[in-house]
Amino acid sequence: MKTLSRLSIVLLPVMLFAGCESLGTQEGATVEDRGTIAEGAEGAEGAQARGARAGTAFEGHPLEDPASLLSQRVIYFDFDSASIRAADRPVLQAHAEYLAGHGAATVSLEGHTDERGSREYNIALGERRAKAVRQLLLFQGASPVQLETVSFGEERPLADGHDESAWQQNRRVEINYKTR
Amino acid sequence: MKLRHLLSIVCGGLWLIMSLPLQAALTIQITEGVVGAMPIAIVPFDNSTLKSPLPYNLSDIITTDLGRSGRFAPMPEQDLIARPHDGSAVRFADWRLLNMESLVVGRLRELGGARYEVQFQLFDVFKGEQLAGYSIAFAADDVRRTAHRISDLIYEKLTGQRGAFSTRIAYITAIKAADKSREYRLSIADADGFNEQVILDSKQPLMSPSWSPDGEKLVYVTFESGRPEIFVQEVFSGERRRITDFPGLNNAPVWSPDGRYLAMTLSKTGNPEVHTYNLQTGALSQVTRHPGIDTEPNWSPDGRKLVFTSDRGGRPQLYMVNMSGANKSGQPQRLTFEGEYNSRGTFSPDGQRLAMVHGQQGAFRIAVLELASRNLQVLTDSRLDESPSFAPNGSMIIYATESQNRGVLAAVSVDGRVHQRLELQQGDVREPAWSPFSTQ
């Protein structure tokens, strides 16, 4: 019982993303309030509020809502770095909350690098990036059993070019939901 | 009788599909000059007694081999002033006038049963003396191999160094289909790029081929299960077995010089660490223990040192640790201090140098570090060079680079003077690994 109530706190914003019909209008009103409060609060809360507003218009799975932070499944990195940029933290928080609220959901975190430097070092760097994302998701409520990491290094680039714009697209971690 | 005939056709067909050599899949161009190369004249071998010509011209292959080594400047065929086929017909004074230092002549004859014999002689033009003379019997489908053997004999006689023309290279090719899916191939080819044979293909990445010291096996990384695993494959039978599939990385495998161990990178402890693996018992020994990235191990030829890449100092640099068999003894020492990025160190066959990927000001090039003097020489001047691999005689380094938006292989002489490029017809070619000398 106790677990359930704790869960519902975490679940609340998630349900809002879902625009869950059974919740009725009253619950929806709560959402608006939280959203308003969140405006002045820290970035992560504000992020939830945007998701909530979209939720009223979007029908379907929250992971498919293009207005939700959850639709962002790629996190980008600087060269030879596994530091998560401040701008990506709300995205990862949204995924962590979704995972915390959907115990059966699992994701594969795929680390990638650009083509520069040596291939095997890049495999290790890609793993470090995937693990940095995993660490943050765990810290924010996801469970270890929901997360697996794999690194492809520079072997599976998104962009084929050999310049900074291609390299930036390739230095990434992909958050791939295997089950929702 | 009929069935047997049919079977032989079917089997013959299968053999063709499996081993059809893609002729000249790699074409080699010498892209940068050869100063001080030794002038040599190679006279086309007499084949007038053969009933039908051989599929390849031996003297052409020998001329190309010697030319691309950078140590020789073969005389163009149209400039030859005479075409003798044995020593008694050679007028040395004529060749001396042309400043030729060496001369090769020879003739072919049929032995019957699709077998042939080549007799050739190598002369010192100035002394007017024969330096070597051989006769070699061979089968019709061994023309190229025979020519490479002759190149090896000439090269060794004139330079004092064993020739590496009869060796092979292994490499990975990635081919992108129209639907954006990729196909990855592990191939082997002769050192001149001929006789390409695909020995593995996969829809998932293949990486890091490395030869066993006897040249009969390759170890590599395959993602065919969706995750990296290390496999060993027999080059000739195609038989293979999985070596490791631990959680996390199973990467960067290389053979120990005595063939008993692999060094590899595993992250099952939570972090990429170099390990050794006993091929007979499967026993693992952890070599590095550091929260940074430790990877790309490479053994010294005497097996007593292991070099690896680590970013324990903030950026990837090369480190070296002493080894006692499969176990480390002592603490790793940092080797490289020039440049922001040094990785994938690989020992020269004499153990006195390390080739590496050297990153400075955003360009990644191949550099060689003299271990005794700690002198670092950058050999290439493009910006995306990687995966250096020494020829087994130490004369050249083959590596992967980018040219006109494609991955290609290139080679550079160890002194940086001779540059050549190996062009493949399709796809991105990468991760060349030069085979050891053949034990046969």
Interface residues (C-beta under 8 A of the other chain):
Chain A: D80 E115 R116 G117 S118 R119 E120 Y121 I123 A124 L125 E127 R128 T149 V150 S151 F152 G153 E155 R156 D160 G161 H162
Chain B: A174 K176 R182 P205 M207 S208 F223 G226 R227 P228 G248 L249 N251 A252 T265 S267 P272 I293 T295 E296 T309 D311 R315 P316 Y341 S343 R344 V357 G359 G362 F364 L384 E386 S387 E402 N405 R430 E431
